[in-house]
């Protein structure tokens, strides 16, 4: 079920020139990509800190702080992309991080 092509659409500021997209082969890869985007932003803001940690609320604040973020997820049954909102993205990132945390334990 996870193996569904996913396109993340985002706009980082009110400037329309900041609109961009990222595409992934699965929902999991897309959620990993969003986390990596946030982690790069943290490193950019804190270049001297070697080990940066964050919690889910920090990630949610990052997602909410973007002017726009949504996803298009391919549905094989209708052969079309379904739009998913920011809330869906936050739910899926939480599920993904929980799944990764279980692997570490």
Number of C-alpha atoms within 10 A of each C-alpha: 7 11 12 18 19 25 21 22 15 19 17 16 13 11 9 10 9 12 15 12 13 13 17 18 15 18 26 20 18 24 23 16 17 20 18 12 12 18 16 12 13 15 14 10 10 12 10 9 9 8 7 11 8 10 7 12 11 12 18 18 10 15 22 14 12 14 15 16 21 19 23 19 23 20 14 11 6 8 8 11 16 12 14 14 12 17 14 13 21 19 12 16 23 17 14 18 15 11 11 11 10 8 7 6 5
